[in-house]
Amino acid sequence: MSFKKKDNLPYYNPIRRAILTHQMIQPGDKVAIGMSGGKDSTSLLYFLDKISKQKRLGFEFEIVPITLAMGFDMTITPLQNFVEELGYELDIVPTNIAQVVFDIREERSPCSLCAKLRRGILYKRAKEVGCTKVALGHHLDDAIETYFMNFLFHGKMASFDPISYLSKTDISLIRPLLYVEEKQIIQFVQRETLPVIFNPCPVDKKTKREEIKHLVDGLAQSYPDMREKFIMGMEQGVADNFWTKSIKSIDKEQKKSN
């Protein structure tokens, strides 16, 4: 894999900016990377590896690639080979998540339960191997889609945080790709021929998030700078911009509900 120096900046700059702006990684941190085999987590490992080894943050940090064996019939050999080429050993954690979600619980909307189970096992394993941080491959488009899902389905104007401290596990969850667009990741993976494992999940590409992805793509057609404006809004937004209920109004609603 030959990564051309002239192509570095479109990727390294936004990743470095996200890490430094939100203080995601500190000197000496041991960072677990959740590896699904998809383009996002594979790219994340590649970038963080180079950033650490080349001291682009001014210091080094340790990386531990972790993947969960979900219980589907799939091979992860290309992912293992890729991880080893970078000088790491892929930590494979066996699970029965697929069986629990689809056979035992027979979930009609399985994504929420699947994500909850995956996160719990990943955080637990990260803690066991001495990690202080868990890095996920969520990118800018994921953040925008999450915002619209919260808005349209739950009436909340919020996305996920760049960094979240999980008190139950004493682990911080970080998203270094937060300022990188999905199309940039796709272009990078194709150019560098990074391995991408086929997702055998029966509901892949059939979720509400996929609908929102099309909505965001449609908005971007009409408003090409919407992704940049989203970052501005999330970074500069203040509570004063929201409508806040008075105490009397809240008390009145509580009495109606009782």
C-alpha positions, 0 to 999 in steps of 0.5 A: 500500500503506497500512500502518496504524500501529496494526498495526505492533507485531505485526510490527515488535516481533518482527523488531526483537527478533530483529535486536537479540537476535542482532545480525543487522544493524549500522550501514552493512551492505549486506543482500541479500534473497533474493526467491523471489516467495513471501509470506515474502521479499516480506514480509521486504523490506517490513518491512526497508525500513520498519525501515531508512528509519524507523531503527527500529534506531537506524540505517540499512542498505542493501538489495539485493533479489536473485532467481534465475531458476530456469528455470521458465516463470513471470512475475515482473513483479508482483514487479519492480513491487513492488520498484520501488514501494519504491524498489529495482531487482530484481537478476535472476540467470539460472540453469539450476537447474530443468534441472540438478535435474529434467532432467540429474540427475533427482533423486527428492528434488530439494529438497536439491540445489535448495536447495544450488544456489540458496544457492551462486548467491545468496551468490556474487551477494551478494558480487559486489554488495558485500553483507555479509549475506544475509537469508532469509524463514524464519519461526518455523514454518520453525524449528519444522519444521526442528527436527522434521525433524532430530529425526524423520529424523536423530536430531538436536535442532537447528534453523537458527541465527538468524545464521550466518557463511559463511567460504567466502563471507565472508557472514553469513546472517540470518533476521529473521522468526525470531520471526514466525509464518507465520499472521501473514505470511499475514494481512499479505500478504492485508490489504496485497495484496502480490504472491505469485508462483505456485511452478511447482516440480513438487514444491511442497507434496509434500515431507516438510516439508509433512508436518511442517507438518501435524504442527506445526499439529496440535500447536498445536491441542492446545497453543496456546502451543507456538510461544512455548515453542519460542522459550523452549527454543531461547533457554534451552537448555543443553548440560547438559540433554542426555545426554553419553557418557563417553569410555569409551563413545565409545572402546568404540563406535569399537572396535566400528565398526573 
